[in-house]
Amino acid sequence: MSRILSSRAARVLTAVAAAAAGLAVSGTAHAAVEYGSHFHGHQFSGGNWGGYVSFGSFTTATASWTEPTVTCRSSNDLFAPWVGIDGDGSSTVEQTGVETDCSSGRPVYSAWYEMYPAAPVYYNVSVGAGDHITATVTRTATNTYRLDLSDTTKGWTKTTTKSLTSKHASAEAIIESPTDSYPTISGGIKFTGVKFNGTNLASTNPSALNADDRGTNTWIPGAIGSDGQSFTISRH
């Protein structure tokens, strides 16, 4: 969600408007939500992003993770790990990842990409808990991006190329909940192989970001591992 959208109500209204406008969404029906750029909320103790962000004009961002097994706490629970360029200090994000949606009462996993502020586009592929995911966003020209998402467990790869006028402000490996509500995730989420411009995360002067969870908990990224490329984010 965008730094300029300063309340949860504004986030929901923006998502509903995007859906009403008929923005492209493929595959299974999904809740009217958007992921997007980083803001520090006024209603809650944390922001909407949790993970690490590095500032500068990056041309590639990549990371891997294993999709977690979750327990839905409410039908409002919704979150996604993702990798992207831009979004902290800018109003666009070029991002791809996997969403877990509890609106049906059980976790439903969906692969997607988003060229925020456009709505997310969902791939019609199978993905689930335990799958190993790798996501990469590459700026191939001034305002052209290639978004690669692969599930090495299921054996599929999706590649999308899109154009968007952007600021080239940051790169990030993030978890985000557009509804500000996460399911129970045992052990948290571990990102591995995190590199920006081919450089280990630890060498890109990253900043840690804490994500709010219902105004009562916070998702906090741990220290970057000795390999310079990994970290685990967990609820506190």
C-alpha angles and dihedrals in degrees: 000000000000127000085228092060098080102182140045090240091057090050092054094045091051091051093049091049090051091052092047089053089062098242112180117275121164133196125015120011113268138195115269098259139126133208116208150124129000125268135164107237124230095208099048138050095240139038130253096259128070122186134044132321130185123199126228143066102308125178099192138031123179138170142154134215141164114248106247129232106243139190114217113233095184140354087256093066112116132149144147138200109220146162124225153154123237127005105111105087092002137074098232133068131190104201146153135188147115125291127211112203124189098182091112092053093258132067114272117188121211133176115223149157130210135196094198131242083038115078122266119272116216124213120227095233136117117257132158150155113314094027117134110232130193120189127187131178117193128186102217097176136004094290103003123103137189116208116199123187124175136180107202091185094058093031102236134125128191123198124187129177119202139163126229132161102242143169100231090226109145150348125224151175106211150165116214138179115199088195093048088236127110129190120233108283113189111221095002124248124303120207116201135182092027109175134160116199086353090298123122113261092242091059096053097072093250126195121216118232127199119213122215120234114199091320090282105075136036131213107222125189115229125226117295111263125252088260089065091229108076142066139160124225118204141172120266 
